[in-house]
Amino acid sequence: MKSLIVPGTMESLQIVSNFVLRTARQARLTARAAYGLRLAVDEIATNIITHGYCQAGRPGPLRLRAEWDERRLAIHLEDKGITYDPLQVKPPHDLHWPAEKRRLGGLGIFLALRNVDRFRYERLEDCNRSTFEVFMSRHRCRKKGEKRRTLRRLRR
């Protein structure tokens, strides 16, 4: 298990991003899965900093904890900002419209949560916890020398 505590400021986002990517590499996620996980954590962390801390006029930390095993990698992101459940945000209704006709906002959370296999939110006393999970069976790199059966081989 790895953990990180940083100030809830925009300057901390690069540190958060590096933590997620390093953890994904150690867990042997594919590059695509690591990128999607980083994008999801970055989007939620940005919203926490912007809305939960800056706009609310209250400073606070971001706490990250990573754990993984053969089945999954989980990143837990905790903050002490205002209560905010990203799952309550409705997907944009105007996704099929041209970009210039869409309203601003709401797309980031929608895209972020599509990049992980499972997302959970919970309010624990004075703390928000967002949990991002990636399932290893779908996104793990193979070990050196390990044969991977491809669709082409299976069709023969």
MDTraj code that builds the backbone (N, CA, C; nanometers):
import mdtraj as md
import numpy as np

residues = "MET LYS SER LEU ILE VAL PRO GLY THR MET GLU SER LEU GLN ILE VAL SER ASN PHE VAL LEU ARG THR ALA ARG GLN ALA ARG LEU THR ALA ARG ALA ALA TYR GLY LEU ARG LEU ALA VAL ASP GLU ILE ALA THR ASN ILE ILE THR HIS GLY TYR CYS GLN ALA GLY ARG PRO GLY PRO LEU ARG LEU ARG ALA GLU TRP ASP GLU ARG ARG LEU ALA ILE HIS LEU GLU ASP LYS GLY ILE THR TYR ASP PRO LEU GLN VAL LYS PRO PRO HIS ASP LEU HIS TRP PRO ALA GLU LYS ARG ARG LEU GLY GLY LEU GLY ILE PHE LEU ALA LEU ARG ASN VAL ASP ARG PHE ARG TYR GLU ARG LEU GLU ASP CYS ASN ARG SER THR PHE GLU VAL PHE MET SER ARG HIS ARG CYS ARG LYS LYS GLY GLU LYS ARG ARG THR LEU ARG ARG LEU ARG ARG".split()
xyz = np.array([
    [0.0849, -0.1167, 0.0000],
    [0.0000, 0.0000, 0.0000],
    [0.0901, 0.1240, 0.0000],
    [0.0525, 0.2210, -0.0799],
    [0.1256, 0.3475, -0.0886],
    [0.0302, 0.4597, -0.0524],
    [0.0860, 0.5685, 0.0016],
    [0.0000, 0.6829, 0.0323],
    [0.0750, 0.8126, 0.0069],
    [-0.0035, 0.9189, -0.0050],
    [0.0496, 1.0511, -0.0343],
    [-0.0464, 1.1537, 0.0247],
    [0.0085, 1.2571, 0.0863],
    [-0.0720, 1.3699, 0.1342],
    [-0.0090, 1.4967, 0.0772],
    [-0.0913, 1.5760, 0.0085],
    [-0.0441, 1.7018, -0.0509],
    [-0.1454, 1.8113, -0.0199],
    [-0.1027, 1.9366, -0.0269],
    [-0.1988, 2.0463, -0.0095],
    [-0.3029, 2.0431, -0.1218],
    [-0.4240, 2.0817, -0.0903],
    [-0.5318, 2.0860, -0.1904],
    [-0.5209, 2.2098, -0.2764],
    [-0.4143, 2.2181, -0.3554],
    [-0.3905, 2.3320, -0.4438],
    [-0.3607, 2.2819, -0.5847],
    [-0.3793, 2.3702, -0.6820],
    [-0.3528, 2.3345, -0.8211],
    [-0.2070, 2.2922, -0.8408],
    [-0.1167, 2.3495, -0.7637],
    [0.0250, 2.3150, -0.7763],
    [0.0518, 2.1690, -0.7389],
    [-0.0377, 2.1062, -0.6666],
    [-0.0197, 1.9668, -0.6248],
    [-0.0643, 1.8663, -0.7303],
    [-0.1324, 1.9122, -0.8335],
    [-0.1877, 1.8180, -0.9317],
    [-0.0803, 1.7360, -1.0023],
    [0.0346, 1.7941, -1.0308],
    [0.1417, 1.7183, -1.0966],
    [0.1942, 1.6079, -1.0048],
    [0.2030, 1.6369, -0.8767],
    [0.2476, 1.5353, -0.7790],
    [0.1463, 1.4221, -0.7725],
    [0.0176, 1.4564, -0.7722],
    [-0.0896, 1.3563, -0.7709],
    [-0.0816, 1.2709, -0.8970],
    [-0.0651, 1.3348, -1.0107],
    [-0.0550, 1.2643, -1.1384],
    [0.0629, 1.1670, -1.1382],
    [0.1772, 1.2124, -1.0914],
    [0.2957, 1.1259, -1.0858],
    [0.2738, 1.0071, -0.9930],
    [0.2069, 1.0301, -0.8805],
    [0.1759, 0.9221, -0.7863],
    [0.0896, 0.8154, -0.8535],
    [-0.0133, 0.8585, -0.9241],
    [-0.1043, 0.7641, -0.9906],
    [-0.0290, 0.6853, -1.0986],
    [0.0494, 0.7536, -1.1801],
    [0.1218, 0.6854, -1.2886],
    [0.2274, 0.5898, -1.2338],
    [0.2989, 0.6290, -1.1289],
    [0.3987, 0.5398, -1.0675],
    [0.3311, 0.4155, -1.0110],
    [0.2189, 0.4365, -0.9445],
    [0.1453, 0.3239, -0.8870],
    [0.0946, 0.2306, -0.9970],
    [0.0404, 0.2881, -1.1029],
    [-0.0095, 0.2070, -1.2149],
    [0.1031, 0.1244, -1.2765],
    [0.2208, 0.1844, -1.2868],
    [0.3363, 0.1124, -1.3420],
    [0.3747, -0.0036, -1.2502],
    [0.3777, 0.0210, -1.1194],
    [0.4126, -0.0848, -1.0235],
    [0.3097, -0.1975, -1.0244],
    [0.1847, -0.1630, -1.0479],
    [0.0786, -0.2636, -1.0535],
    [0.0731, -0.3321, -1.1903],
    [0.1568, -0.2830, -1.2842],
    [0.1689, -0.3393, -1.4184],
    [0.0426, -0.3193, -1.5032],
    [-0.0198, -0.2021, -1.4906],
    [-0.1326, -0.1688, -1.5774],
    [-0.0805, -0.1374, -1.7167],
    [-0.1644, -0.1552, -1.8157],
    [-0.1283, -0.1134, -1.9507],
    [-0.1183, 0.0387, -1.9535],
    [-0.0486, 0.0914, -2.0523],
    [-0.0333, 0.2369, -2.0642],
    [-0.1690, 0.3041, -2.0804],
    [-0.2567, 0.2423, -2.1560],
    [-0.3899, 0.2993, -2.1785],
    [-0.4701, 0.3067, -2.0489],
    [-0.4668, 0.1992, -1.9707],
    [-0.5401, 0.1969, -1.8437],
    [-0.4798, 0.2970, -1.7455],
    [-0.3465, 0.3077, -1.7430],
    [-0.2797, 0.4031, -1.6541],
    [-0.3191, 0.5457, -1.6909],
    [-0.3232, 0.5757, -1.8193],
    [-0.3620, 0.7090, -1.8651],
    [-0.5069, 0.7398, -1.8236],
    [-0.5970, 0.6444, -1.8442],
    [-0.7375, 0.6646, -1.8068],
    [-0.7552, 0.6849, -1.6576],
    [-0.6821, 0.6081, -1.5789],
    [-0.6894, 0.6225, -1.4333],
    [-0.6361, 0.7583, -1.3912],
    [-0.5229, 0.8001, -1.4477],
    [-0.4665, 0.9314, -1.4165],
    [-0.5634, 1.0425, -1.4528],
    [-0.6276, 1.0303, -1.5688],
    [-0.7246, 1.1301, -1.6126],
    [-0.8417, 1.1395, -1.5147],
    [-0.8925, 1.0253, -1.4703],
    [-1.0061, 1.0232, -1.3782],
    [-0.9698, 1.0870, -1.2438],
    [-0.8565, 1.0467, -1.1874],
    [-0.8148, 1.1022, -1.0577],
    [-0.7876, 1.2522, -1.0712],
    [-0.7225, 1.2916, -1.1797],
    [-0.6916, 1.4329, -1.2023],
    [-0.8190, 1.5169, -1.2112],
    [-0.9193, 1.4681, -1.2800],
    [-1.0448, 1.5432, -1.2957],
    [-1.1139, 1.5626, -1.1608],
    [-1.1241, 1.4565, -1.0825],
    [-1.1916, 1.4670, -0.9530],
    [-1.1084, 1.5527, -0.8572],
    [-0.9758, 1.5363, -0.8578],
    [-0.8897, 1.6188, -0.7717],
    [-0.9016, 1.7668, -0.8089],
    [-0.9071, 1.7967, -0.9383],
    [-0.9232, 1.9353, -0.9831],
    [-1.0552, 1.9930, -0.9328],
    [-1.1620, 1.9137, -0.9404],
    [-1.2925, 1.9606, -0.8912],
    [-1.2903, 1.9825, -0.7397],
    [-1.2217, 1.8951, -0.6680],
    [-1.2115, 1.9115, -0.5223],
    [-1.1413, 2.0434, -0.4900],
    [-1.0292, 2.0665, -0.5571],
    [-0.9516, 2.1884, -0.5313],
    [-1.0330, 2.3127, -0.5676],
    [-1.0942, 2.3096, -0.6867],
    [-1.1679, 2.4265, -0.7362],
    [-1.2934, 2.4544, -0.6548],
    [-1.3764, 2.3529, -0.6377],
    [-1.5075, 2.3734, -0.5749],
    [-1.5068, 2.3462, -0.4247],
    [-1.4388, 2.2414, -0.3834],
    [-1.4417, 2.2020, -0.2424],
    [-1.3536, 2.2863, -0.1529],
    [-1.2482, 2.3416, -0.2109],
    [-1.1564, 2.4217, -0.1310],
    [-1.1570, 2.5697, -0.1718],
    [-1.1166, 2.6017, -0.2937],
    [-1.1008, 2.7420, -0.3356],
    [-1.2323, 2.8198, -0.3301],
    [-1.3355, 2.7709, -0.4006],
    [-1.4625, 2.8446, -0.4034],
    [-1.5309, 2.8464, -0.2680],
    [-1.5058, 2.7443, -0.1861],
    [-1.5657, 2.7397, -0.0528],
    [-1.4843, 2.8230, 0.0470],
    [-1.3668, 2.8707, 0.0033],
    [-1.2844, 2.9539, 0.0897],
    [-1.2227, 2.8795, 0.2058],
    [-1.1938, 2.7521, 0.1854],
    [-1.1331, 2.6750, 0.2931],
    [-1.0189, 2.5897, 0.2395],
    [-0.9025, 2.5986, 0.2996],
    [-0.7897, 2.5158, 0.2556],
    [-0.8037, 2.3742, 0.3111],
    [-0.7312, 2.2839, 0.2528],
    [-0.7330, 2.1471, 0.3028],
    [-0.6434, 2.0571, 0.2206],
    [-0.6199, 1.9366, 0.2692],
    [-0.5301, 1.8438, 0.2007],
    [-0.6029, 1.7508, 0.1043],
    [-0.5246, 1.6892, 0.0191],
    [-0.5685, 1.5746, -0.0605],
    [-0.4905, 1.4547, -0.0072],
    [-0.5616, 1.3495, 0.0254],
    [-0.4965, 1.2270, 0.0736],
    [-0.5234, 1.1176, -0.0299],
    [-0.4158, 1.0558, -0.0761],
    [-0.4292, 0.9455, -0.1709],
    [-0.3719, 0.8194, -0.1088],
    [-0.4397, 0.7098, -0.1328],
    [-0.3927, 0.5798, -0.0864],
    [-0.4147, 0.4824, -0.2006],
    [-0.3134, 0.4048, -0.2317],
    [-0.3221, 0.3073, -0.3404],
    [-0.3018, 0.1678, -0.2838],
    [-0.3804, 0.0752, -0.3334],
    [-0.3635, -0.0653, -0.2958],
    [-0.3967, -0.1513, -0.4166],
    [-0.3233, -0.2591, -0.4309],
    [-0.3502, -0.3481, -0.5430],
    [-0.3146, -0.4904, -0.5064],
    [-0.3780, -0.5798, -0.5789],
    [-0.3505, -0.7223, -0.5679],
    [-0.3694, -0.7810, -0.7071],
    [-0.3862, -0.9093, -0.7165],
    [-0.4009, -0.9748, -0.8472],
    [-0.5317, -0.9396, -0.9176],
    [-0.6307, -0.8921, -0.8416],
    [-0.7619, -0.8645, -0.8999],
    [-0.7850, -0.7195, -0.9401],
    [-0.7303, -0.6244, -0.8627],
    [-0.7641, -0.4852, -0.8893],
    [-0.6595, -0.3896, -0.8340],
    [-0.6607, -0.2705, -0.8893],
    [-0.5860, -0.1567, -0.8353],
    [-0.6906, -0.0554, -0.7918],
    [-0.6787, -0.0064, -0.6697],
    [-0.7718, 0.0950, -0.6186],
    [-0.6926, 0.2164, -0.5731],
    [-0.7384, 0.3321, -0.6136],
    [-0.6852, 0.4595, -0.5657],
    [-0.7969, 0.5259, -0.4862],
    [-0.7691, 0.5575, -0.3606],
    [-0.8643, 0.6271, -0.2753],
    [-0.8184, 0.7717, -0.2644],
    [-0.9074, 0.8637, -0.2935],
    [-0.8783, 1.0068, -0.2865],
    [-0.9706, 1.0676, -0.1818],
    [-0.9123, 1.1265, -0.0780],
    [-0.9922, 1.1829, 0.0301],
    [-0.9651, 1.3322, 0.0440],
    [-1.0707, 1.4052, 0.0811],
    [-1.0592, 1.5491, 0.1034],
    [-1.1560, 1.5905, 0.2132],
    [-1.1333, 1.7101, 0.2656],
    [-1.2192, 1.7647, 0.3705],
    [-1.2980, 1.8845, 0.3207],
    [-1.3185, 1.8891, 0.1898],
    [-1.3963, 1.9970, 0.1301],
    [-1.5454, 1.9769, 0.1545],
    [-1.6251, 2.0619, 0.0904],
    [-1.7699, 2.0502, 0.1040],
    [-1.8155, 1.9160, 0.0463],
    [-1.9278, 1.8660, 0.0922],
    [-1.9818, 1.7393, 0.0426],
    [-2.0105, 1.7508, -0.1060],
    [-1.9568, 1.6564, -0.1813],
    [-1.9769, 1.6588, -0.3261],
    [-1.9652, 1.5171, -0.3805],
    [-2.0749, 1.4644, -0.4328],
    [-2.0787, 1.3301, -0.4889],
    [-2.0795, 1.3399, -0.6412],
    [-1.9699, 1.3062, -0.7088],
    [-1.9652, 1.3136, -0.8549],
    [-2.0687, 1.2243, -0.9236],
    [-2.1147, 1.1208, -0.8540],
    [-2.2143, 1.0312, -0.9138],
    [-2.3514, 1.0977, -0.9266],
    [-2.3711, 1.2096, -0.8570],
    [-2.4982, 1.2814, -0.8665],
    [-2.5037, 1.3745, -0.9864],
    [-2.3897, 1.3931, -1.0535],
    [-2.3854, 1.4789, -1.1720],
    [-2.4418, 1.3999, -1.2901],
    [-2.5448, 1.4537, -1.3524],
    [-2.6058, 1.3848, -1.4667],
    [-2.5159, 1.3983, -1.5894],
    [-2.5095, 1.2928, -1.6726],
    [-2.4307, 1.3032, -1.7958],
    [-2.4864, 1.4157, -1.8826],
    [-2.4004, 1.4839, -1.9558],
    [-2.4480, 1.5916, -2.0425],
    [-2.5508, 1.5392, -2.1431],
    [-2.6583, 1.6127, -2.1604],
    [-2.7632, 1.5712, -2.2536],
    [-2.7300, 1.6101, -2.3980],
    [-2.6292, 1.6934, -2.4149],
    [-2.5997, 1.7471, -2.5470],
    [-2.4731, 1.6876, -2.6100],
    [-2.4397, 1.5645, -2.5713],
    [-2.3176, 1.5017, -2.6238],
    [-2.3178, 1.4869, -2.7752],
    [-2.4335, 1.4688, -2.8339],
    [-2.4416, 1.4479, -2.9790],
    [-2.4401, 1.5800, -3.0566],
    [-2.4429, 1.6924, -2.9893],
    [-2.4395, 1.8232, -3.0544],
    [-2.2966, 1.8593, -3.0929],
    [-2.2791, 1.9467, -3.1906],
    [-2.1440, 1.9959, -3.2228],
    [-2.0852, 2.0678, -3.1014],
    [-1.9548, 2.0632, -3.0857],
    [-1.8871, 2.1197, -2.9682],
    [-1.9234, 2.2662, -2.9444],
    [-1.9351, 2.3431, -3.0512],
    [-1.9632, 2.4862, -3.0334],
    [-2.1049, 2.5138, -2.9833],
    [-2.1938, 2.4145, -2.9895],
    [-2.3314, 2.4349, -2.9427],
    [-2.3567, 2.3752, -2.8043],
    [-2.2598, 2.3010, -2.7514],
    [-2.2760, 2.2402, -2.6195],
    [-2.2549, 2.3434, -2.5101],
    [-2.3193, 2.3195, -2.3963],
    [-2.2961, 2.4065, -2.2810],
    [-2.1619, 2.3691, -2.2183],
    [-2.1033, 2.4639, -2.1492],
    [-1.9760, 2.4396, -2.0828],
    [-1.9988, 2.3659, -1.9517],
    [-1.9047, 2.2788, -1.9172],
    [-1.9086, 2.2103, -1.7887],
    [-1.9788, 2.0765, -1.7937],
    [-1.9431, 1.9899, -1.6985],
    [-2.0082, 1.8602, -1.6836],
    [-1.9472, 1.7469, -1.7633],
    [-1.8721, 1.7783, -1.8657],
    [-1.8152, 1.6735, -1.9505],
    [-1.6974, 1.6040, -1.8828],
    [-1.6207, 1.6764, -1.8035],
    [-1.5020, 1.6203, -1.7395],
    [-1.5328, 1.5016, -1.6507],
    [-1.6308, 1.5152, -1.5639],
    [-1.6673, 1.4058, -1.4743],
    [-1.7192, 1.2877, -1.5544],
    [-1.8031, 1.3148, -1.6530],
    [-1.8578, 1.2098, -1.7380],
    [-1.7452, 1.1290, -1.8038],
    [-1.6487, 1.1974, -1.8624],
    [-1.5376, 1.1287, -1.9293],
    [-1.4463, 1.0586, -1.8294],
    [-1.4211, 1.1232, -1.7164],
    [-1.3320, 1.0651, -1.6155],
    [-1.3845, 0.9315, -1.5654],
    [-1.5110, 0.9265, -1.5323],
    [-1.5658, 0.8053, -1.4734],
    [-1.5806, 0.6921, -1.5745],
    [-1.5758, 0.7251, -1.7017],
    [-1.5769, 0.6206, -1.8053],
    [-1.4404, 0.5546, -1.8202],
    [-1.3368, 0.6135, -1.7597],
    [-1.2006, 0.5626, -1.7729],
    [-1.1591, 0.4653, -1.6641],
    [-1.2489, 0.4355, -1.5717],
    [-1.2196, 0.3368, -1.4677],
    [-1.3294, 0.2314, -1.4694],
    [-1.2968, 0.1146, -1.4152],
    [-1.3949, 0.0060, -1.4149],
    [-1.5020, 0.0244, -1.3077],
    [-1.4645, 0.0876, -1.1973],
    [-1.5626, 0.1126, -1.0912],
    [-1.5234, 0.2403, -1.0192],
    [-1.6244, 0.3209, -0.9866],
    [-1.6033, 0.4422, -0.9082],
    [-1.7036, 0.4410, -0.7941],
    [-1.6554, 0.4747, -0.6752],
    [-1.7439, 0.4853, -0.5586],
    [-1.7172, 0.6168, -0.4877],
    [-1.8230, 0.6717, -0.4318],
    [-1.8111, 0.7914, -0.3484],
    [-1.8764, 0.7619, -0.2146],
    [-1.8137, 0.8089, -0.1066],
    [-1.8754, 0.7995, 0.0256],
    [-1.8380, 0.9219, 0.1072],
    [-1.9311, 0.9607, 0.1924],
    [-1.9049, 1.0695, 0.2872],
    [-1.8840, 1.0040, 0.4215],
    [-1.7652, 1.0241, 0.4799],
    [-1.7304, 0.9656, 0.6084],
    [-1.7065, 1.0791, 0.7068],
    [-1.8030, 1.1054, 0.7930],
    [-1.7985, 1.2167, 0.8873],
    [-1.7680, 1.3463, 0.8126],
    [-1.6472, 1.4030, 0.8269],
    [-1.6159, 1.5296, 0.7604],
    [-1.5244, 1.5094, 0.6392],
    [-1.5304, 1.3919, 0.5803],
    [-1.4373, 1.3567, 0.4731],
    [-1.5118, 1.2991, 0.3520],
    [-1.4742, 1.3445, 0.2323],
    [-1.5221, 1.2843, 0.1076],
    [-1.4202, 1.1799, 0.0654],
    [-1.4655, 1.0625, 0.0247],
    [-1.3748, 0.9602, -0.0283],
    [-1.4242, 0.9157, -0.1653],
    [-1.3384, 0.9330, -0.2636],
    [-1.3640, 0.8835, -0.3989],
    [-1.2700, 0.7668, -0.4225],
    [-1.3240, 0.6546, -0.4668],
    [-1.2427, 0.5353, -0.4925],
    [-1.2525, 0.5001, -0.6396],
    [-1.1369, 0.4885, -0.7029],
    [-1.1248, 0.4553, -0.8446],
    [-1.0672, 0.3141, -0.8527],
    [-1.1345, 0.2245, -0.9248],
    [-1.0850, 0.0876, -0.9358],
    [-1.0650, 0.0491, -1.0815],
    [-0.9555, -0.0226, -1.1042],
    [-0.9246, -0.0791, -1.2352],
    [-0.9033, -0.2282, -1.2131],
    [-0.9729, -0.3102, -1.2904],
    [-0.9632, -0.4551, -1.2752],
    [-0.8457, -0.5094, -1.3557],
    [-0.7615, -0.5845, -1.2888],
    [-0.6392, -0.6351, -1.3502],
    [-0.6658, -0.7296, -1.4671],
    [-0.7714, -0.8051, -1.4603],
    [-0.7992, -0.9017, -1.5671],
    [-0.8194, -0.8326, -1.7018],
    [-0.8550, -0.7075, -1.7003],
    [-0.8806, -0.6341, -1.8244],
    [-0.7645, -0.5449, -1.8661],
    [-0.6776, -0.5073, -1.7714],
    [-0.5819, -0.4003, -1.8006],
    [-0.4385, -0.4279, -1.7585],
    [-0.4033, -0.5499, -1.7324],
    [-0.2682, -0.5767, -1.6841],
    [-0.1756, -0.6155, -1.7970],
    [-0.0537, -0.5639, -1.7929],
    [0.0489, -0.6018, -1.8902],
    [0.0958, -0.7436, -1.8596],
    [0.1356, -0.8120, -1.9605],
    [0.1870, -0.9469, -1.9375],
    [0.3315, -0.9401, -1.8913],
    [0.3760, -1.0465, -1.8288],
    [0.5141, -1.0543, -1.7833],
    [0.6038, -1.0852, -1.9016],
    [0.7314, -1.0521, -1.8892],
    [0.8265, -1.0823, -1.9953],
    [0.8264, -1.2321, -2.0218],
    [0.8234, -1.2672, -2.1477],
    [0.8269, -1.4072, -2.1862],
    [0.6924, -1.4780, -2.1808],
    [0.5918, -1.4140, -2.1257],
    [0.4603, -1.4765, -2.1131],
    [0.3875, -1.4668, -2.2469],
    [0.3316, -1.5761, -2.2909],
    [0.2582, -1.5789, -2.4168],
    [0.1181, -1.5233, -2.3937],
    [0.0718, -1.4453, -2.4890],
    [-0.0641, -1.3929, -2.4796],
    [-0.1400, -1.4436, -2.6003],
    [-0.2528, -1.5019, -2.5744],
    [-0.3343, -1.5516, -2.6842],
    [-0.4075, -1.4351, -2.7470],
    [-0.3952, -1.4217, -2.8747],
    [-0.4632, -1.3142, -2.9443],
    [-0.5900, -1.3681, -3.0084],
    [-0.6747, -1.2790, -3.0508],
    [-0.7973, -1.3189, -3.1181],
    [-0.7645, -1.3969, -3.2439],
    [-0.6615, -1.3565, -3.3150],
    [-0.6236, -1.4256, -3.4382],
    [-0.5861, -1.5701, -3.4088],
    [-0.5087, -1.5942, -3.3030],
    [-0.4703, -1.7306, -3.2682],
    [-0.5906, -1.8124, -3.2263],
    [-0.6849, -1.7504, -3.1585],
    [-0.8026, -1.8233, -3.1129],
    [-0.8924, -1.8632, -3.2301],
    [-0.8895, -1.7889, -3.3377],
    [-0.9750, -1.8198, -3.4538],
    [-0.9240, -1.9380, -3.5342],
    [-0.7968, -1.9705, -3.5207],
    [-0.7395, -2.0807, -3.6017],
    [-0.7914, -2.2133, -3.5614],
])
top = md.Topology()
chain = top.add_chain()
for i, resn in enumerate(residues, 1):
    res = top.add_residue(resn, chain, resSeq=i)
    for name in ("N", "CA", "C"):
        top.add_atom(name, md.element.get_by_symbol(name[0]), res)
traj = md.Trajectory(xyz[None], top)
